[in-house]
Amino acid sequence: MAFSLENEFRKAVKIDGPITKGPLMRWQRKLNDSSANSSMLNSNNSLVQMNCSLNSLSSKHGKENGSNKSTPSRNSRTPGSSKTPTRAAAIVGDRFIPNRASTNLETAQHLASQGESSTSADCTNKGESQASEKEEYGKVLNGDELKSKVLAFRNKPPSAPEGHLNMQKVMYSQTKTPICSSKKASRSIPSAPERVLDAPDLQDDYYLNLVSWSSTNILAVALGYRLYIWNASTGDIGMLTEFDEFNMIGSVSWVEDGDILSIGTSSGEVQIWDAAAEKKLRSMDGHECRVGSLAWNTHLLSSGSRNGMIHHHDVRVAQHLVGTLTAHSQEICGLQWSPNGKHLASGANDNIVNVWPDKFSTSVPVPPIHSFEQHQAAVKAIAWCPWQSSLLASGGGTADRCIKFWNVNSGACLNSIDTKSQVCAILWNKEHRELISSHGYPDHHLTIWKYPQMTRVADLMGHTDRVLHMAMSPDGTSVVSGAADETLRLWNCFAVDPAKAKSAVRAKASSTIPLSKGIR
């Protein structure tokens, strides 16, 4: 009994012997933790390496695998050595912190387990096994080159150089909203017309302009050789004048302020009418062909004819012809003065848009400031921006189908939009900073665009044939469209805020030029 107690006491006080009981040493715990972490990335390599490391330490650790004890080599470290062994698997940490919410853990586990088959571990070749382990670890972090990312990081990645094409197709998780996200309309736009009016004998001719809406809320419509006026306030309809059935009406246009109406005919004559008094004020000759377009600039009336000539008429004097423009080679089908009255834009069947100065001459040819030849079809749709006098919009026919925007100061094309349909007319809306276009083949509809993004706000359907004409009400809230299906449709598509409407009425109390007294 005393002998057994003495042996136990000697074992307890012995320092240089191995410890067979109690917790593992710190370096042993670190080695086990390191081996367990590396086994998640490459289980086969890590298990072989850990077994090799434990076999090389000492046979006194009590392994239960039944292997024979072997004397450690001279170069191998023993558990009783004073120096702590180095870590068998040193993992270089990444300075980024993965975002678990956007990390694909299933893909990470699959990539970690589908690597090449693990090679047999060799205890004497630790350098190769560590390099292989780091390579596998890097593949898991960076992902396969042919596949998407596995880990997503909170830090925003650096931007690629200009013109760089990323062949790895990396999709970053930083973008919260798509770039091409369309904005919903901020107001309710009725998809059906407010009113539909019959328009029998409305000519199906792309080169004519047969609808105009005055500042006094009167709509003028040319039906064949008759001209009708419709009072939008009261709903009264009446015929203003009637021509010979072989002398068809080619264009109508109201003066900016007042009840003065100009009419162009197929005989080349231009007439001036006082619609309120239902009286013709004067007739002006000068054109040899039909007059298909008219445009007012205070007391100056410009008319375009089929032979490509544009005449300027001063309606205040007897000798009304004060200028002629001859740059176009085919029929003038679009004509409009800028809001400030300094430029005249003309579109013709020669696919050219010309911008003219406010200079007039009957003897010396006046060249255009700009000639835009990018359209591939006749240009009828001409519209100046009401809040930017140097911005011009033009639309081409069936072979072109584009709306183009021009800066008349620099002559640059700012934008071009393919509408997929023939462009017949364009109108701007100042309240909502939008524009509306009417189209022919193949869709026969109206489209509201948001400027300058040129995103579609709404498509107004209802016409069964190409929508050749458009006009806007004086308050800017309604649009009337005339089509070859012989109908007029009123669209309440630009509702105005009531508070802004009151201020607009007050601001419009400006003096008007009494043209009826100055016309002979």
Backbone torsions as a table, in degrees:
resi	resn	phi	psi	omega
1	MET	NA	-46.8	179.3
2	ALA	-64.4	-34.9	180.0
3	PHE	-66.4	-39.9	178.1
4	SER	-66.0	-41.0	178.7
5	LEU	-63.1	-39.6	-179.4
6	GLU	-65.9	-38.8	177.9
7	ASN	-64.9	-40.7	177.7
8	GLU	-63.4	-39.0	-179.7
9	PHE	-65.7	-39.7	179.4
10	ARG	-66.5	-37.6	177.4
11	LYS	-66.2	-34.7	-177.8
12	ALA	-70.6	-35.3	-176.2
13	VAL	-92.2	-6.3	179.6
14	LYS	-73.2	128.8	-171.9
15	ILE	-98.0	-38.7	-172.3
16	ASP	-85.9	4.4	179.7
17	GLY	-91.7	161.3	178.8
18	PRO	-71.5	149.6	178.6
19	ILE	-95.9	117.1	-177.4
20	THR	-96.6	-13.5	-179.6
21	LYS	-125.0	165.0	178.1
22	GLY	91.9	179.6	-177.5
23	PRO	-69.4	157.4	178.2
24	LEU	-70.1	158.2	177.2
25	MET	-69.3	166.1	-176.7
26	ARG	-64.4	-42.5	-179.4
27	TRP	-68.0	-28.7	176.0
28	GLN	-71.5	-38.6	177.2
29	ARG	-65.5	-41.9	178.5
30	LYS	-63.4	-38.3	179.1
31	LEU	-65.1	-41.6	179.0
32	ASN	-65.5	-42.8	179.0
33	ASP	-62.6	-43.5	-179.5
34	SER	-63.1	-40.1	-179.5
35	SER	-68.5	-35.1	179.9
36	ALA	-67.7	-38.1	-179.8
37	ASN	-68.5	-42.0	-178.4
38	SER	-70.0	-23.6	179.8
39	SER	-69.2	-22.8	176.5
40	MET	-68.6	-29.6	-179.2
41	LEU	-85.7	-43.3	178.7
42	ASN	-145.9	91.0	-169.9
43	SER	-64.4	-39.5	-176.4
44	ASN	-66.1	-48.3	-178.9
45	ASN	-65.4	-39.0	-175.8
46	SER	-68.4	-41.2	-179.2
47	LEU	-65.5	-41.3	179.6
48	VAL	-64.5	-42.0	-178.5
49	GLN	-66.6	-39.7	179.9
50	MET	-65.9	-41.6	177.9
51	ASN	-63.1	-39.2	179.6
52	CYS	-65.3	-39.7	-178.9
53	SER	-67.4	-43.2	-178.8
54	LEU	-68.4	-34.6	178.4
55	ASN	-67.6	-30.9	-177.3
56	SER	-82.5	-9.2	-176.7
57	LEU	-78.1	-65.2	-177.6
58	SER	-166.9	151.1	177.3
59	SER	-85.3	-1.6	-177.0
60	LYS	-89.9	4.6	-179.5
61	HIS	-82.2	-1.3	173.6
62	GLY	71.0	53.8	176.8
63	LYS	-74.6	146.3	-175.5
64	GLU	-103.5	22.4	-179.6
65	ASN	-90.5	0.5	175.8
66	GLY	76.8	13.3	-179.3
67	SER	-80.3	152.6	179.6
68	ASN	-72.0	144.9	178.4
69	LYS	-75.3	139.1	179.6
70	SER	-128.4	148.8	179.5
71	THR	-76.6	128.2	-179.2
72	PRO	-63.8	148.2	-179.6
73	SER	-70.4	170.2	-177.3
74	ARG	-67.2	-34.4	-176.5
75	ASN	-83.1	-17.1	-177.7
76	SER	-78.3	149.9	-179.6
77	ARG	-85.9	143.6	177.8
78	THR	-102.4	156.9	-179.9
79	PRO	-63.0	-25.0	-177.5
80	GLY	-87.0	4.9	-179.8
81	SER	-69.9	154.6	-175.3
82	SER	-77.0	-22.9	-177.4
83	LYS	-90.4	142.6	178.4
84	THR	-79.3	130.8	-178.7
85	PRO	-64.9	152.2	177.4
86	THR	-73.0	158.6	-180.0
87	ARG	-70.4	133.6	-176.5
88	ALA	-71.4	-31.1	-178.0
89	ALA	-131.4	96.7	179.6
90	ALA	-90.4	120.7	-177.0
91	ILE	-105.8	125.1	178.5
92	VAL	-81.7	118.9	-177.7
93	GLY	-78.7	155.0	178.5
94	ASP	-96.1	142.1	-177.0
95	ARG	-78.0	-13.6	175.7
96	PHE	-84.0	150.0	178.6
97	ILE	-106.7	118.8	-178.0
98	PRO	-63.8	146.8	175.8
99	ASN	-96.6	107.0	-174.8
100	ARG	-64.2	-28.7	-177.1
101	ALA	-64.4	-30.7	-177.8
102	SER	-113.1	12.2	179.4
103	THR	-90.8	134.1	178.9
104	ASN	-90.0	91.9	-175.8
105	LEU	-68.9	-34.1	-179.9
106	GLU	-65.7	-40.2	177.6
107	THR	-66.5	-37.9	179.5
108	ALA	-63.5	-42.8	179.6
109	GLN	-66.5	-38.1	179.7
110	HIS	-66.1	-43.9	-179.8
111	LEU	-66.5	-32.4	-179.5
112	ALA	-71.4	-29.3	-175.6
113	SER	-97.7	-9.8	-175.9
114	GLN	-99.1	11.6	-179.6
115	GLY	-65.9	-178.4	-179.8
116	GLU	-64.2	154.1	-179.5
117	SER	-61.2	135.1	-175.7
118	SER	-66.2	136.0	177.1
119	THR	-78.6	155.8	-179.4
120	SER	-64.4	133.6	-176.8
121	ALA	-74.0	136.0	177.9
122	ASP	-118.2	120.5	-175.4
123	CYS	-63.8	-27.2	-177.1
124	THR	-86.9	-5.4	-177.7
125	ASN	-120.9	66.0	-177.8
126	LYS	-73.1	-29.8	-178.6
127	GLY	-63.1	-41.8	179.9
128	GLU	-68.0	-38.5	-179.9
129	SER	-67.9	-37.3	177.8
130	GLN	-66.4	-41.3	178.2
131	ALA	-64.0	-40.8	178.1
132	SER	-64.8	-37.4	179.9
133	GLU	-67.0	-41.5	177.9
134	LYS	-64.7	-37.1	179.3
135	GLU	-65.5	-43.0	177.3
136	GLU	-64.6	-39.0	179.9
137	TYR	-65.3	-38.6	177.7
138	GLY	-67.3	-35.4	178.0
139	LYS	-64.0	-38.8	-179.7
140	VAL	-67.0	-38.8	-178.9
141	LEU	-71.6	-43.9	-173.4
142	ASN	-89.0	-19.1	-178.7
143	GLY	83.3	164.8	178.6
144	ASP	-72.6	146.1	-176.3
145	GLU	-64.7	-29.1	-177.3
146	LEU	-93.0	3.2	-177.1
147	LYS	-127.1	172.0	-177.1
148	SER	-77.4	175.5	-177.2
149	LYS	-64.2	155.5	177.2
150	VAL	-105.8	-40.8	-179.7
151	LEU	-109.7	140.5	175.5
152	ALA	-114.0	134.7	-175.7
153	PHE	-112.4	153.5	-177.0
154	ARG	-74.2	-33.0	-179.9
155	ASN	-70.0	137.8	-179.5
156	LYS	-72.3	130.9	-178.4
157	PRO	-68.9	153.8	179.1
158	PRO	-66.1	147.9	-178.9
159	SER	-73.4	145.3	-179.4
160	ALA	-76.5	153.0	176.9
161	PRO	-63.3	158.4	-176.8
162	GLU	-63.6	132.6	-179.4
163	GLY	84.3	3.4	-178.7
164	HIS	-78.8	134.3	178.1
165	LEU	-110.9	115.6	-177.2
166	ASN	-81.6	108.4	-178.8
167	MET	-75.4	-18.3	-179.8
168	GLN	-81.1	-8.6	177.6
169	LYS	55.2	51.5	-179.0
170	VAL	-78.5	131.6	-179.7
171	MET	-111.7	109.9	-178.5
172	TYR	-81.5	150.2	-177.2
173	SER	-94.3	10.2	-176.6
174	GLN	-79.2	-28.3	-177.0
175	THR	-73.3	117.3	-177.7
176	LYS	-87.1	-34.3	-179.1
177	THR	-125.5	144.4	178.7
178	PRO	-66.4	151.5	-176.5
179	ILE	-67.2	-37.9	-175.3
180	CYS	-92.8	28.1	-178.8
181	SER	-67.6	129.7	-179.9
182	SER	-89.6	137.6	-178.5
183	LYS	-87.0	133.8	179.6
184	LYS	-71.7	150.8	-179.9
185	ALA	-64.8	136.6	-176.8
186	SER	-84.5	-0.2	-179.8
187	ARG	-141.2	166.3	179.8
188	SER	-91.8	122.3	-179.6
189	ILE	-110.5	117.3	179.9
190	PRO	-62.6	134.9	179.6
191	SER	-86.2	-12.0	179.7
192	ALA	-111.5	148.8	179.2
193	PRO	-68.0	149.5	178.5
194	GLU	-71.6	-33.3	-179.8
195	ARG	-153.0	147.9	177.9
196	VAL	-124.1	125.1	-179.8
197	LEU	-116.3	141.8	175.7
198	ASP	-76.3	139.2	178.6
199	ALA	-135.7	72.6	180.0
200	PRO	-66.5	146.0	179.5
201	ASP	67.7	19.2	172.4
202	LEU	-71.5	118.9	-170.1
203	GLN	-67.0	135.8	176.3
204	ASP	-90.9	73.9	-177.2
205	ASP	-134.1	119.1	-175.7
206	TYR	-66.0	-24.7	-171.0
207	TYR	-92.5	4.0	-178.3
208	LEU	-106.8	159.9	178.7
209	ASN	-130.1	99.0	-165.9
210	LEU	-113.0	6.9	-178.4
211	VAL	-132.9	135.4	177.6
212	SER	-151.3	141.4	-177.1
213	TRP	-118.5	125.0	-173.5
214	SER	-86.8	167.7	177.1
215	SER	-70.9	-14.6	176.9
216	THR	-96.1	16.0	174.8
217	ASN	67.4	41.6	176.4
218	ILE	-120.7	130.1	-178.0
219	LEU	-101.7	128.2	177.1
220	ALA	-107.1	129.6	-178.3
221	VAL	-133.7	129.0	177.6
222	ALA	-97.5	118.8	179.3
223	LEU	-115.9	98.1	-178.1
224	GLY	69.7	-120.2	178.8
225	TYR	-104.1	13.7	177.2
226	ARG	-115.7	147.3	177.9
227	LEU	-117.1	123.9	-179.4
228	TYR	-113.9	148.6	174.8
229	ILE	-124.1	140.1	-178.3
230	TRP	-126.1	122.0	178.6
231	ASN	-82.9	109.9	-176.9
232	ALA	-70.1	-20.1	179.9
233	SER	-79.5	-40.6	-176.7
234	THR	-105.1	-20.5	-177.7
235	GLY	86.3	5.8	-179.5
236	ASP	-75.8	141.2	179.4
237	ILE	-124.1	135.3	177.8
238	GLY	-150.0	157.3	177.1
239	MET	-94.2	123.1	-178.2
240	LEU	-80.7	-46.5	-178.1
241	THR	-154.3	164.6	179.7
242	GLU	-140.1	130.4	-179.9
243	PHE	-102.6	178.8	174.4
244	ASP	-65.9	145.5	-175.6
245	GLU	-66.5	-13.4	173.7
246	PHE	-95.4	-2.6	178.7
247	ASN	-114.8	85.1	-175.5
248	MET	-79.0	155.1	177.3
249	ILE	-82.7	130.4	-177.9
250	GLY	-104.9	-23.1	-177.4
251	SER	-164.2	151.0	174.2
252	VAL	-138.2	148.9	179.7
253	SER	-160.6	130.3	176.2
254	TRP	-85.6	150.8	170.5
255	VAL	-69.2	158.6	-174.0
256	GLU	-56.9	-43.9	-179.2
257	ASP	-133.6	119.7	177.3
258	GLY	127.7	-173.0	-176.5
259	ASP	-108.1	21.7	-179.7
260	ILE	-87.8	128.6	-176.7
261	LEU	-123.7	134.2	176.2
262	SER	-106.3	143.8	-176.8
263	ILE	-132.1	127.9	174.1
264	GLY	-107.5	139.4	-174.0
265	THR	-117.8	169.3	-179.8
266	SER	-73.0	-14.0	177.4
267	SER	-85.1	-4.2	-179.1
268	GLY	94.0	5.2	-178.8
269	GLU	-91.1	145.3	175.5
270	VAL	-119.8	123.5	-179.1
271	GLN	-113.6	149.5	177.5
272	ILE	-116.6	128.0	-176.8
273	TRP	-126.0	145.5	168.8
274	ASP	-97.6	104.9	-173.6
275	ALA	-69.7	-33.0	-179.4
276	ALA	-66.1	-40.3	179.8
277	ALA	-91.9	-4.4	-177.3
278	GLU	51.9	51.7	-174.6
279	LYS	-135.0	135.6	174.7
280	LYS	-82.2	128.2	-176.7
281	LEU	-90.2	-41.3	178.9
282	ARG	-166.1	164.3	174.9
283	SER	-123.8	139.2	-177.2
284	MET	-127.3	125.9	177.7
285	ASP	-98.8	-179.6	177.5
286	GLY	140.1	-30.1	179.3
287	HIS	-90.1	146.8	176.8
288	GLU	-96.4	-15.8	-178.3
289	CYS	-126.9	179.6	-177.7
290	ARG	-63.7	148.9	-179.8
291	VAL	-101.4	109.5	-175.5
292	GLY	-102.5	-2.8	-179.2
293	SER	-152.1	144.3	-179.6
294	LEU	-139.2	148.4	178.9
295	ALA	-151.8	133.1	-179.5
296	TRP	-99.0	146.6	169.7
297	ASN	-141.4	86.1	-171.9
298	THR	54.9	-110.3	-177.6
299	HIS	-89.8	-0.3	-177.7
300	LEU	-101.3	130.2	178.1
301	LEU	-115.9	123.3	178.0
302	SER	-105.9	137.1	-177.5
303	SER	-131.3	136.6	178.2
304	GLY	-114.6	140.2	-173.2
305	SER	-119.3	-178.6	-174.1
306	ARG	-72.4	-24.4	-178.9
307	ASN	-86.9	7.5	176.5
308	GLY	87.9	7.5	-178.2
309	MET	-97.6	146.1	177.6
310	ILE	-120.9	126.9	178.6
311	HIS	-109.8	142.2	172.8
312	HIS	-105.8	125.3	-179.8
313	HIS	-115.3	127.2	171.7
314	ASP	-94.8	106.7	-172.2
315	VAL	-74.8	-1.9	-178.5
316	ARG	-88.7	-19.7	-173.5
317	VAL	-117.0	163.9	-178.8
318	ALA	-71.0	-45.3	177.1
319	GLN	-83.2	85.0	-167.8
320	HIS	-73.5	-28.2	-175.7
321	LEU	-77.0	111.8	-176.7
322	VAL	-117.3	-4.7	179.8
323	GLY	-170.6	153.0	179.4
324	THR	-139.4	135.8	178.5
325	LEU	-118.1	131.3	-169.7
326	THR	-130.6	25.3	-175.5
327	ALA	-78.3	-27.6	-179.1
328	HIS	-78.9	149.8	-179.3
329	SER	-106.4	-12.2	-180.0
330	GLN	-133.6	-173.5	-169.0
331	GLU	-62.5	136.5	175.4
332	ILE	-81.1	122.0	-179.4
333	CYS	-122.0	-5.5	175.8
334	GLY	-140.9	132.4	-175.9
335	LEU	-152.1	128.6	179.3
336	GLN	-161.4	139.1	175.7
337	TRP	-87.9	149.1	176.9
338	SER	-70.0	159.2	-178.8
339	PRO	-59.7	-32.4	179.1
340	ASN	-87.0	-1.8	176.2
341	GLY	74.8	15.3	-176.7
342	LYS	-98.0	-17.9	-177.3
343	HIS	-134.9	145.1	174.0
344	LEU	-117.4	127.9	178.0
345	ALA	-106.7	135.5	-179.8
346	SER	-133.1	137.5	174.0
347	GLY	-121.2	144.4	-173.6
348	ALA	-139.8	176.7	179.8
349	ASN	-75.3	-4.8	175.5
350	ASP	-87.1	11.7	176.4
351	ASN	68.1	22.4	-176.2
352	ILE	-117.6	140.3	171.7
353	VAL	-111.1	119.8	178.8
354	ASN	-108.6	142.3	174.9
355	VAL	-116.2	122.3	-173.4
356	TRP	-111.4	152.2	173.8
357	PRO	-81.5	171.8	178.5
358	ASP	-89.7	45.9	177.2
359	LYS	-113.6	141.7	-173.5
360	PHE	-126.9	141.3	176.3
361	SER	-161.1	139.2	177.9
362	THR	-101.3	-13.1	-177.1
363	SER	-107.5	-40.7	-177.9
364	VAL	-100.8	127.4	178.9
365	PRO	-64.3	135.0	177.8
366	VAL	-99.9	115.4	-178.9
367	PRO	-77.5	153.7	177.0
368	PRO	-72.1	153.9	176.0
369	ILE	-70.0	-44.6	179.3
370	HIS	-136.6	145.9	172.2
371	SER	-127.6	111.3	-178.2
372	PHE	-98.5	118.2	-174.4
373	GLU	-115.1	20.9	-176.3
374	GLN	-79.4	-18.9	178.9
375	HIS	-71.2	149.9	-178.2
376	GLN	-108.1	9.0	178.9
377	ALA	-153.2	177.3	-179.5
378	ALA	-59.1	143.8	-176.9
379	VAL	-112.4	105.9	176.9
380	LYS	-104.0	-39.2	-176.0
381	ALA	-76.3	112.2	178.9
382	ILE	-131.2	127.0	-178.9
383	ALA	-152.0	130.5	176.1
384	TRP	-91.8	143.5	177.5
385	CYS	-72.2	128.0	-175.8
386	PRO	-72.7	-24.1	-179.1
387	TRP	-103.5	-1.2	176.4
388	GLN	-143.1	99.9	-169.7
389	SER	-67.7	-16.7	-179.7
390	SER	-93.5	3.3	-177.9
391	LEU	-102.9	125.7	-178.3
392	LEU	-124.5	136.5	176.0
393	ALA	-114.0	138.5	179.5
394	SER	-139.3	146.6	-178.8
395	GLY	-128.8	139.7	-177.1
396	GLY	-99.3	170.5	-175.6
397	GLY	-80.9	-154.3	-170.6
398	THR	-63.2	-38.6	-178.6
399	ALA	-78.7	-9.5	-177.7
400	ASP	-112.2	-58.5	174.7
401	ARG	63.4	19.8	-176.0
402	CYS	-111.9	147.5	168.5
403	ILE	-106.1	123.4	-178.4
404	LYS	-117.4	147.5	-179.4
405	PHE	-118.2	132.4	-173.7
406	TRP	-123.2	143.9	169.1
407	ASN	-100.3	108.3	-173.8
408	VAL	-75.0	-12.4	175.8
409	ASN	-76.5	-43.4	-179.1
410	SER	-100.3	-18.2	-177.9
411	GLY	80.0	15.5	-177.0
412	ALA	-91.4	147.6	172.7
413	CYS	-87.6	112.8	-174.6
414	LEU	-78.8	-34.6	-176.5
415	ASN	-164.0	157.2	176.8
416	SER	-144.2	127.5	-177.1
417	ILE	-121.9	127.2	175.8
418	ASP	-85.5	114.4	-177.2
419	THR	-88.8	-5.4	179.8
420	LYS	65.8	14.9	-178.0
421	SER	-158.0	156.6	178.0
422	GLN	-59.6	129.7	-179.5
423	VAL	-96.2	120.4	-176.2
424	CYS	-105.8	-33.0	-177.6
425	ALA	-157.9	153.4	179.3
426	ILE	-137.1	136.7	175.2
427	LEU	-134.1	142.0	176.5
428	TRP	-97.5	149.4	173.0
429	ASN	-122.1	117.8	-175.1
430	LYS	-75.9	-30.4	-175.8
431	GLU	-64.0	-47.4	-175.1
432	HIS	-104.7	3.6	-177.9
433	ARG	54.4	51.9	-179.5
434	GLU	-132.3	170.5	172.3
435	LEU	-138.7	152.9	-179.3
436	ILE	-122.2	138.1	-179.4
437	SER	-126.0	143.5	175.6
438	SER	-107.1	146.5	-169.4
439	HIS	-132.1	154.6	176.9
440	GLY	-106.8	-127.9	-177.4
441	TYR	-62.5	136.2	2.9
442	PRO	-104.4	2.5	-167.9
443	ASP	-98.3	-31.9	178.0
444	HIS	57.6	55.1	-177.2
445	HIS	-142.2	176.4	174.1
446	LEU	-113.6	144.2	-179.2
447	THR	-129.8	132.2	175.3
448	ILE	-99.6	129.5	-177.3
449	TRP	-117.1	143.8	173.2
450	LYS	-92.1	123.6	-179.4
451	TYR	-102.2	139.3	7.9
452	PRO	-95.7	2.0	-178.2
453	GLN	-65.3	-26.2	-176.9
454	MET	56.3	44.6	171.4
455	THR	-94.5	145.8	-178.9
456	ARG	-72.4	123.9	175.8
457	VAL	-89.1	-44.0	-179.8
458	ALA	-163.3	153.6	172.3
459	ASP	-115.7	126.1	-178.6
460	LEU	-102.9	111.9	-177.0
461	MET	-104.3	158.5	177.0
462	GLY	153.9	-36.9	178.4
463	HIS	-73.5	147.7	-180.0
464	THR	-106.4	-0.7	176.5
465	ASP	-142.3	172.1	-171.3
466	ARG	-61.0	138.6	-176.2
467	VAL	-90.1	99.0	-170.7
468	LEU	-86.4	-27.4	-171.7
469	HIS	-130.7	149.4	174.3
470	MET	-147.1	149.8	174.8
471	ALA	-151.3	149.9	-177.0
472	MET	-110.7	143.7	178.7
473	SER	-65.7	158.2	-177.8
474	PRO	-63.4	-27.9	177.6
475	ASP	-85.4	-4.5	176.2
476	GLY	77.4	11.1	-176.9
477	THR	-96.0	-25.1	-174.6
478	SER	-123.8	154.9	178.3
479	VAL	-132.1	135.7	174.2
480	VAL	-107.7	136.6	179.8
481	SER	-122.7	135.4	176.6
482	GLY	-116.4	131.2	-174.3
483	ALA	-126.6	169.5	179.0
484	ALA	-72.5	-6.3	173.6
485	ASP	-80.7	9.2	175.4
486	GLU	63.2	42.5	173.6
487	THR	-135.1	150.8	170.9
488	LEU	-113.7	130.1	-178.4
489	ARG	-123.4	132.1	179.4
490	LEU	-101.9	125.6	-177.4
491	TRP	-115.5	122.6	175.9
492	ASN	-92.7	76.0	-169.5
493	CYS	-107.2	-5.3	-179.2
494	PHE	-129.0	72.2	179.3
495	ALA	-66.9	142.1	-177.1
496	VAL	-108.6	141.9	174.6
497	ASP	-62.2	129.7	-177.1
498	PRO	-56.3	-37.2	-179.9
499	ALA	-65.0	-40.4	179.1
500	LYS	-72.0	-29.8	-179.9
501	ALA	-65.3	-37.7	179.3
502	LYS	-65.5	-42.9	-179.9
503	SER	-66.8	-32.5	179.3
504	ALA	-69.1	-35.5	178.8
505	VAL	-66.5	-38.9	179.1
506	ARG	-68.3	-38.6	-177.9
507	ALA	-71.5	-18.0	-176.2
508	LYS	-87.2	6.4	178.8
509	ALA	-79.8	66.5	-178.8
510	SER	-112.8	159.1	-178.5
511	SER	-74.3	144.0	178.3
512	THR	-114.1	152.7	-179.5
513	ILE	-83.4	122.2	179.9
514	PRO	-74.0	82.3	-177.3
515	LEU	-67.8	-29.5	-176.9
516	SER	-63.4	-27.1	179.5
517	LYS	-83.2	-24.4	-176.9
518	GLY	-94.3	-7.5	-178.8
519	ILE	-88.6	130.0	178.7
520	ARG	-93.1	NA	NA
